[in-house]
Amino acid sequence: MSVLKMNSNMEIPLIIGNYIQGVKCENYLDPFTNRIRVRPLPNQGLSTGLVIECSKYERERHPLGTKFNTIDCKVCTKPDGRIYLRARDQMIYKID
């Protein structure tokens, strides 16, 4: 297991089981599922196409476009092979 710190000057390698510290993110409406999801903000070395798994309560109780921070995220994979990030304890923290 590796822990990587965010650095906007490099692309973060997505190795299953690794942790990425301090991912800044936002909630948005996914047009394909019509669900509110959370994705990384740009310029962090992560694709904005990744989904961050987190508390449904936290992501839905704030207006779309609200910015959040995570303590860290684990790189995970779905059974169909899609890669996603899972926030520690499913928690995201609103950035004031």
C-alpha positions as CSV (number, residue, x, y, z in Angstrom):
1,M,0.0,0.0,0.0
2,S,1.2,3.5,-0.9
3,V,0.0,6.9,0.2
4,L,0.4,9.6,-2.4
5,K,0.1,13.4,-1.7
6,M,-1.7,15.6,-4.3
7,N,0.7,17.4,-6.6
8,S,-0.8,19.4,-9.5
9,N,2.5,19.0,-11.5
10,M,2.2,15.3,-12.1
11,E,-0.4,12.7,-13.0
12,I,-1.3,10.5,-10.1
13,P,-0.9,6.7,-10.9
14,L,-4.1,4.9,-10.1
15,I,-2.9,1.6,-8.5
16,I,-5.6,-0.4,-6.9
17,G,-5.3,-0.3,-3.1
18,N,-3.2,2.9,-3.0
19,Y,-4.4,5.9,-1.1
20,I,-4.3,9.5,-2.3
21,Q,-4.3,12.2,0.3
22,G,-6.3,15.5,0.3
23,V,-8.4,15.1,-2.9
24,K,-10.4,18.3,-3.5
25,C,-13.7,17.5,-5.2
26,E,-17.2,18.8,-6.1
27,N,-20.7,17.4,-6.3
28,Y,-22.4,17.3,-9.7
29,L,-25.4,15.8,-11.5
30,D,-24.4,12.7,-13.5
31,P,-26.3,13.1,-16.8
32,F,-26.2,9.3,-17.4
33,T,-27.7,8.2,-14.1
34,N,-29.5,11.4,-13.0
35,R,-27.8,11.0,-9.6
36,I,-25.7,13.4,-7.6
37,R,-22.1,12.2,-7.6
38,V,-18.7,13.6,-6.5
39,R,-15.7,14.0,-8.8
40,P,-12.1,15.4,-8.3
41,L,-11.6,19.0,-9.2
42,P,-9.2,19.7,-12.1
43,N,-5.4,20.3,-11.9
44,Q,-4.7,17.7,-9.2
45,G,-3.3,15.0,-11.5
46,L,-6.6,13.1,-11.4
47,S,-9.2,12.7,-14.1
48,T,-12.4,14.6,-13.5
49,G,-14.2,11.6,-15.0
50,L,-13.4,9.6,-11.8
51,V,-16.2,9.1,-9.3
52,I,-15.5,9.5,-5.6
53,E,-17.7,7.1,-3.5
54,C,-18.8,9.0,-0.3
55,S,-21.8,9.6,2.0
56,K,-25.0,10.1,0.0
57,Y,-26.2,12.4,2.8
58,E,-23.2,14.7,2.5
59,R,-23.2,14.9,-1.3
60,E,-26.9,15.5,-1.6
61,R,-27.4,18.0,1.2
62,H,-25.3,20.7,-0.5
63,P,-26.1,22.6,-3.8
64,L,-24.5,21.2,-7.0
65,G,-21.0,22.6,-7.5
66,T,-20.2,22.7,-3.8
67,K,-16.5,22.1,-3.2
68,F,-15.3,19.5,-0.7
69,N,-12.0,18.0,0.6
70,T,-11.2,14.4,1.6
71,I,-8.7,13.2,4.2
72,D,-7.7,10.5,1.7
73,C,-9.2,8.3,-1.0
74,K,-8.5,4.7,-1.8
75,V,-8.2,3.6,-5.4
76,C,-10.7,0.8,-6.0
77,T,-12.3,-1.1,-8.8
78,K,-15.8,-2.3,-9.6
79,P,-16.5,-5.9,-10.7
80,D,-16.8,-4.6,-14.3
81,G,-13.3,-3.1,-14.1
82,R,-14.2,0.6,-13.7
83,I,-11.8,2.4,-11.4
84,Y,-13.1,4.8,-8.7
85,L,-12.0,6.5,-5.5
86,R,-13.5,5.8,-2.1
87,A,-13.3,8.6,0.5
88,R,-12.0,7.5,3.9
89,D,-15.0,6.6,6.1
90,Q,-17.2,7.7,3.2
91,M,-16.7,11.3,4.4
92,I,-16.2,14.5,2.4
93,Y,-15.8,17.9,4.1
94,K,-17.2,21.1,2.7
95,I,-14.6,23.8,1.9
96,D,-15.8,27.2,3.1
